[in-house]
């Protein structure tokens, strides 16, 4: 850890938040030709993307790059995390034809990397793991050479569900930790920090060849030292790739924003993470789990078509 990082770490800021977002959080409104093409493909295939549902600030950049994160198993989550913009409630029946439609969209978009995520489906016996596995298989069959990253829910820690997804041979297995242990009850009432550690420990022991990935959102009230300790914990259970980004409050009904983390702090977190032994750390105010995912796949050593 560098001397500069020692100067930066400590308690979170206590001064009032500025009335306007910092300049480093401003992005260009989406609207390029590739963005419009991806939007039309998603609409025509009756698919959902986390890019839209979670109000991702990078939707313009990623869609202009020809990539999107598909959200399967519907758009209604069984959990109600107070930081998340995705709707919650009682989900409808899932569509068994969805894996084929996702694979068709990946083929139409000529993707070399497809990122697949979902809402939590605690109402399903396997928590949705079987649909994840079928999406992976159909993409590999329909688009040979396309890598698949799965950003999965915690499946309530069910090892059978984790095995089901890993047996389908995704190129990257991702589950977001989201925040530090102290804030789990406040920010992730349906999750358990200890469960996340067990998930990664099991995934790495069952499929050691599959790179694992996790992400944190900052600005919920954590201290920088808590972030560093969580990074160490994740590395200790074999996580290979880490993302860190700024929490942006979706609405006044969501959990309060504690602070804006500076670009300098994000750079220092990246430096610390690389010193801890991560293969890749994507750290910045606008970073989300699938931001620059194509670079993360390369850093993880996944062969590219």
BELMO-V103134 format. One line per field, one symbol per residue. ss: DSSP state (H for helix, E for strand, L for the rest). burial: + if it has 24 or more other ideal C-beta (glycine too) atoms within 12 Angstrom, else -. A space follows every 50 residues. Layout:
# BELMO-V103134
ss=???
burial=???
This chain:
# BELMO-V103134
ss=LLHHHHHHLLLLLLLLLLLLLLHHHLLLLLLLHHHHHHHHHHHHLLLEEH HHHLLLLLHHHHHHLLLLEEEELLLEELLLLLLLLLEELLLLLLLLLHHH HHHHHHHHHLLLEEEEEELLLLLLLLLLHHHHHHHHHHHHHHLLLLEEEE ELLLHHHLHHHHHHHHHLLLLEEELLLELLHHHHHHHLLLLLHHHHHHHH HHHHHHLLLLEEEEEEEELLLLLHHHHHHHHHHHHHLLLLEEEEEELLLL LLLLLLLLLLLLHHHHHHHHHHHHHHLLLEEEELLLLLLLLLHHHHHHHL LLLLL
burial=----+--++--+------------+-+--+----+--++-++--+-++++ ++++-+++++++++++++++++++++++++++++++++--+--+---+++ +++++++-+-++++++++++++-+-+++++++++++++++-++--+++++ ++++++++--++++++-++++++++++++++-++--++-++-+-++++++ ++++--+--+++++++++++++++-+++-++++++-+++++++++++++- ----+-++++++--++++++++++-+-++++++++++++++++++++-++ -+---
